[in-house]
C-alpha cells in the first residue's frame, strides 16, 4: 500500500436493485468495514435521487456505536438545503455522540430537485453556500452567541468538527475551498487524477496567500463507485447500470470508477496517490459487504 493513502467506505444508502434495505443492512456494513480495516465511514446527502436514497445523516447516526474509532464523514452534507442552523445542530450531536470523530464535508449540491423541494432557487446556490458555511462554522465553534449555546450540546468543548469543502476542481471552487475549508473533497466520477494534480497546484497557491500549506490540508476523493471483478460481462453490466442511473456516457465513467479487474482499480488509485490524494471513499454498487472485502483483499495490496 502506498504510504498515506487511506480508505473509507460510503454507507449503502442507495437501493440499486429495487429490493430495499434489511433493517440491519447499514449497521452490518459498518461492522464489516471496521473489521476489514477501513478508516472511515461516509455518507452523501440528497433529499431525492434517481433511486430510493436513505437519509445520510440518520444513517451515519445509526452506526456510531458500531464504528469503533473510525472517522465519520459527510461527503457531502447540504447546509443551504438543510439550513446552517439545523445542520450545525445535527453535526454537533453526531460529533459529541461519536467522541469527536465527525468530519463535516459540505457542498452546495448539484440537484435542482433538492432545491425545489426545499423551496429554494437552484441558481442562488453558490451565493447562499458562501453565506452558509461561515455561519455553520460559527455555530459549531460556539462563536455565534447566544444561539450557539443551544446548537452545540457541549458549549465548552472547542473546536467543532473540521469542515471540508467539496469542489469538482474549478478555479472558483478551489478558491472557495481555500477560503472556507479545512480540507478538499473531490468527486470521484467528476474528476481524474490528472485534473486533481493540476487542481492541487492551484489550491496550494490559494492556501499560500492565506499563510497556509497544502501539506497540512487534507485532500480526498469521494464517491468512487466500486465493483471489483475479473468478469468483463459483470463489469460491463454494472458500469452500464451506473451510467444509466447517473445519465452519464459509459466511456466517460469507465476510467473514473473502480469497476473492473483488481489491477485496473489499483492503477486508478495509484494515480490518485501520485496526484497527492491522501484518502479515497469507495462505494460498492452491488454485493456491498463482499465488495468491501474483495477491495481490501485484491486491490489494496496492488496500490
C-alpha positions as CSV (number, residue, x, y, z in Angstrom):
1,X,0.0,0.0,0.0
2,X,1.3,3.5,-0.8
3,X,2.1,5.5,2.2
4,X,-0.5,8.0,3.2
5,X,-3.4,6.7,1.1
6,X,-6.3,5.9,3.4
7,X,-9.6,4.1,2.6
8,X,-13.1,5.0,3.6
9,X,-16.4,3.3,2.7
10,X,-19.6,5.0,1.8
11,X,-22.6,3.6,3.6
12,X,-25.0,1.7,1.3
13,X,-27.6,4.5,1.0
14,X,-28.9,3.8,-2.5
15,X,-31.3,1.0,-3.3
16,X,-29.6,0.0,-6.5
17,X,-31.6,-3.2,-7.3
18,X,-35.0,-2.2,-6.0
19,X,-35.0,-4.8,-3.2
20,X,-34.9,-2.2,-0.4
21,X,-32.8,-2.4,2.8
22,X,-32.8,-5.0,5.6
23,X,-33.2,-3.4,9.0
24,X,-29.6,-4.2,9.8
25,X,-28.0,-3.7,6.4
26,X,-26.3,-0.4,7.3
27,X,-25.0,-1.4,10.7
28,X,-23.8,-4.8,9.4
29,X,-22.0,-3.0,6.6
30,X,-20.4,-0.6,9.1
31,X,-19.2,-3.5,11.3
32,X,-17.7,-5.2,8.2
33,X,-15.9,-2.1,7.2
34,X,-14.4,-1.7,10.7
35,X,-13.4,-5.4,10.8
36,X,-11.7,-5.1,7.3
37,X,-9.6,-2.1,8.3
38,X,-11.3,0.9,6.7
39,X,-10.5,4.1,8.4
40,X,-13.8,6.0,7.9
41,X,-17.5,5.7,7.0
42,X,-19.0,8.3,4.8
43,X,-22.5,9.4,3.6
44,X,-23.8,11.7,0.9
45,X,-26.8,14.0,1.1
46,X,-29.8,14.1,-1.2
47,X,-33.5,14.6,-0.5
48,X,-34.4,12.9,-3.7
49,X,-32.4,10.9,-6.2
50,X,-32.9,8.7,-9.3
51,X,-33.2,5.7,-6.9
52,X,-34.5,5.4,-3.3
53,X,-31.9,7.0,-1.0
54,X,-31.7,6.7,2.8
55,X,-31.1,9.9,4.7
56,X,-27.3,10.1,5.1
57,X,-27.1,11.8,8.4
58,X,-29.7,9.5,10.0
59,X,-27.7,6.5,8.6
60,X,-24.5,7.8,10.0
61,X,-26.0,8.3,13.4
62,X,-27.3,4.7,13.3
63,X,-23.7,3.3,13.1
64,X,-22.0,5.4,15.7
65,X,-21.9,2.5,18.2
66,X,-20.7,0.0,15.5
67,X,-17.9,2.1,14.2
68,X,-15.3,1.9,16.9
69,X,-12.7,4.6,16.4
70,X,-13.5,5.1,12.7
71,X,-13.9,8.6,11.4
72,X,-17.4,9.6,10.4
73,X,-17.6,11.8,7.3
74,X,-20.3,13.6,5.3
75,X,-19.2,13.7,1.7
76,X,-21.2,15.9,1.5
77,X,-24.0,17.5,3.6
78,X,-26.1,20.4,2.2
79,X,-26.1,23.4,4.5
80,X,-28.2,25.5,2.1
81,X,-30.9,22.9,1.6
82,X,-31.0,21.8,5.3
83,X,-30.2,25.3,6.7
84,X,-26.9,26.0,8.5
85,X,-28.5,26.1,12.0
86,X,-30.3,22.8,11.6
87,X,-27.2,21.2,10.1
88,X,-25.0,22.6,12.8
89,X,-27.3,21.1,15.5
90,X,-27.3,17.7,13.8
91,X,-23.5,17.8,13.2
92,X,-22.8,18.8,16.8
93,X,-24.9,15.9,18.1
94,X,-23.0,13.4,15.9
95,X,-19.7,14.9,16.9
96,X,-20.5,14.6,20.6
97,X,-22.0,11.1,20.4
98,X,-19.1,9.8,18.4
99,X,-16.5,11.3,20.8
100,X,-15.3,13.9,18.3
101,X,-14.9,11.6,15.2
102,X,-17.0,13.7,12.8
103,X,-15.6,15.4,9.7
104,X,-18.3,17.7,8.2
105,X,-17.9,17.8,4.4
106,X,-20.2,20.3,2.8
107,X,-21.2,21.5,-0.6
108,X,-23.9,23.4,-2.4
109,X,-25.3,20.3,-4.0
110,X,-25.9,19.6,-7.7
111,X,-29.6,18.6,-7.7
112,X,-32.2,21.2,-8.8
113,X,-34.8,18.8,-7.4
114,X,-33.4,19.0,-3.9
115,X,-33.6,22.8,-4.1
116,X,-37.1,22.8,-5.4
117,X,-38.3,20.6,-2.6
118,X,-36.7,23.0,-0.1
119,X,-38.4,25.9,-1.8
120,X,-35.0,27.5,-2.9
121,X,-33.8,28.7,-6.2
122,X,-31.1,26.5,-7.6
123,X,-29.3,29.4,-9.4
124,X,-28.7,31.0,-6.0
125,X,-26.9,28.0,-4.5
126,X,-23.4,29.4,-4.7
127,X,-24.1,32.7,-3.1
128,X,-26.2,31.0,-0.4
129,X,-23.4,28.5,0.2
130,X,-20.8,31.2,0.7
131,X,-23.1,32.7,3.3
132,X,-24.0,29.4,5.0
133,X,-20.5,28.0,5.7
134,X,-19.2,30.8,7.9
135,X,-22.5,30.7,9.9
136,X,-22.2,26.9,10.2
137,X,-18.7,27.2,11.4
138,X,-19.6,29.9,13.9
139,X,-22.4,27.8,15.4
140,X,-20.2,24.7,15.6
141,X,-17.3,26.6,17.3
142,X,-19.6,28.3,19.8
143,X,-18.9,31.7,18.4
144,X,-22.4,32.7,17.3
145,X,-23.9,33.6,20.7
146,X,-26.5,33.3,22.0
147,X,-27.7,30.6,19.7
148,X,-24.5,28.6,19.8
149,X,-25.1,27.5,23.4
150,X,-28.3,25.8,22.2
151,X,-26.9,24.4,19.0
152,X,-23.8,22.8,20.5
153,X,-24.6,20.3,23.2
154,X,-21.3,20.8,25.0
155,X,-20.6,24.6,24.6
156,X,-17.3,24.4,26.5
157,X,-15.9,21.9,24.0
158,X,-14.0,23.5,21.2
159,X,-13.3,23.5,18.4
160,X,-16.1,21.8,16.5
161,X,-15.5,19.2,13.7
162,X,-13.4,20.1,10.7
163,X,-15.3,21.4,7.7
164,X,-14.2,20.1,4.3
165,X,-15.4,21.8,1.2
166,X,-16.5,19.9,-1.9
167,X,-15.5,21.1,-5.4
168,X,-15.1,19.4,-8.8
169,X,-11.9,21.4,-9.2
170,X,-12.9,24.7,-11.0
171,X,-10.8,27.8,-10.2
172,X,-13.7,29.4,-8.4
173,X,-14.4,26.2,-6.5
174,X,-10.8,25.8,-5.4
175,X,-10.7,29.4,-4.2
176,X,-13.8,28.7,-2.2
177,X,-12.1,25.5,-0.7
178,X,-9.1,27.6,0.3
179,X,-11.2,30.4,1.7
180,X,-13.8,28.4,3.7
181,X,-12.4,24.9,4.3
182,X,-10.2,22.7,6.4
183,X,-9.9,20.2,3.6
184,X,-10.9,19.5,0.0
185,X,-13.4,16.8,-1.2
186,X,-13.1,16.0,-4.9
187,X,-15.8,14.0,-6.7
188,X,-14.6,10.6,-8.0
189,X,-16.8,10.4,-11.0
190,X,-16.4,14.1,-11.9
191,X,-12.6,14.2,-11.8
192,X,-9.5,12.4,-13.0
193,X,-6.1,12.1,-11.4
194,X,-4.6,14.5,-13.9
195,X,-7.2,17.1,-13.1
196,X,-6.8,16.6,-9.4
197,X,-3.0,17.1,-9.7
198,X,-3.5,20.4,-11.5
199,X,-6.2,21.4,-9.1
200,X,-3.9,20.8,-6.1
201,X,-1.3,23.0,-7.5
202,X,-3.8,25.8,-7.8
203,X,-5.1,25.0,-4.3
204,X,-1.5,25.2,-2.9
205,X,-1.2,28.8,-4.3
206,X,-4.6,29.8,-2.9
207,X,-3.7,28.5,0.5
208,X,-0.3,30.1,0.5
209,X,-1.9,33.5,0.0
210,X,-3.5,33.0,3.4
211,X,-0.4,31.7,5.0
212,X,-1.4,28.0,4.9
213,X,0.3,24.9,3.4
214,X,-1.2,22.2,1.2
215,X,0.8,19.6,3.2
216,X,-1.4,20.3,6.2
217,X,-4.6,20.3,4.1
218,X,-6.5,17.0,3.6
219,X,-7.4,16.2,0.0
220,X,-9.8,13.3,-0.5
221,X,-11.7,11.7,-3.4
222,X,-15.3,10.7,-2.6
223,X,-18.0,8.6,-4.4
224,X,-15.6,6.2,-6.1
225,X,-18.2,3.7,-7.4
226,X,-16.8,0.2,-6.9
227,X,-17.3,-3.3,-8.2
228,X,-14.1,-5.4,-8.3
229,X,-14.4,-8.3,-10.7
230,X,-12.3,-10.1,-13.3
231,X,-15.6,-11.0,-15.2
232,X,-15.8,-8.5,-18.0
233,X,-19.5,-9.1,-18.6
234,X,-20.3,-8.4,-14.9
235,X,-18.2,-5.3,-15.0
236,X,-19.9,-4.1,-18.1
237,X,-23.3,-4.8,-16.6
238,X,-22.6,-2.7,-13.5
239,X,-20.9,0.1,-15.4
240,X,-23.9,0.4,-17.8
241,X,-26.3,0.4,-14.9
242,X,-24.3,3.1,-13.2
243,X,-24.2,5.2,-16.4
244,X,-27.9,4.9,-16.8
245,X,-28.6,6.0,-13.2
246,X,-26.2,9.0,-13.4
247,X,-27.2,9.9,-17.0
248,X,-23.5,9.8,-18.0
249,X,-21.8,8.3,-21.0
250,X,-20.3,4.9,-20.3
251,X,-17.0,5.8,-21.8
252,X,-16.8,8.9,-19.6
253,X,-17.3,6.8,-16.4
254,X,-15.2,3.8,-17.4
255,X,-11.8,5.3,-16.4
256,X,-13.1,7.2,-13.4
257,X,-14.7,4.4,-11.3
258,X,-13.4,1.3,-9.7
259,X,-15.4,-1.1,-11.8
260,X,-13.4,-3.9,-13.3
261,X,-10.3,-6.0,-12.5
262,X,-8.2,-5.6,-9.4
263,X,-5.2,-4.2,-11.3
264,X,-7.3,-1.7,-13.3
265,X,-8.8,-0.5,-10.0
266,X,-5.4,-0.3,-8.3
267,X,-3.9,1.7,-11.3
268,X,-6.5,4.4,-10.8
269,X,-5.8,4.5,-7.0
270,X,-2.0,4.7,-7.6
271,X,-2.6,7.6,-10.0
272,X,-4.7,9.4,-7.3
273,X,-2.0,8.8,-4.7
274,X,0.7,10.2,-7.1
275,X,-1.6,13.2,-7.6
276,X,-1.4,13.9,-3.9
277,X,-4.7,12.5,-2.7
278,X,-4.5,11.1,0.9
279,X,-7.9,9.4,1.2
280,X,-10.4,7.8,-1.0
281,X,-14.0,6.7,-0.3
282,X,-15.3,3.7,-2.2
283,X,-19.0,2.9,-2.8
284,X,-19.9,-0.6,-3.9
285,X,-22.7,-0.7,-6.5
286,X,-23.7,-4.3,-5.6
287,X,-22.8,-7.1,-3.2
288,X,-21.8,-4.4,-0.7
289,X,-20.1,-6.3,2.1
290,X,-18.5,-8.8,-0.3
291,X,-17.1,-5.9,-2.3
292,X,-15.7,-4.3,0.8
293,X,-13.8,-7.5,1.5
294,X,-12.7,-8.0,-2.1
295,X,-11.4,-4.5,-2.4
296,X,-9.2,-4.8,0.7
297,X,-8.0,-8.3,-0.3
298,X,-7.4,-7.9,-4.1
299,X,-6.9,-4.2,-4.8
300,X,-5.2,-2.6,-1.8
301,X,-2.1,-4.8,-1.9
302,X,-1.6,-3.7,-5.5
303,X,-1.7,0.0,-4.7
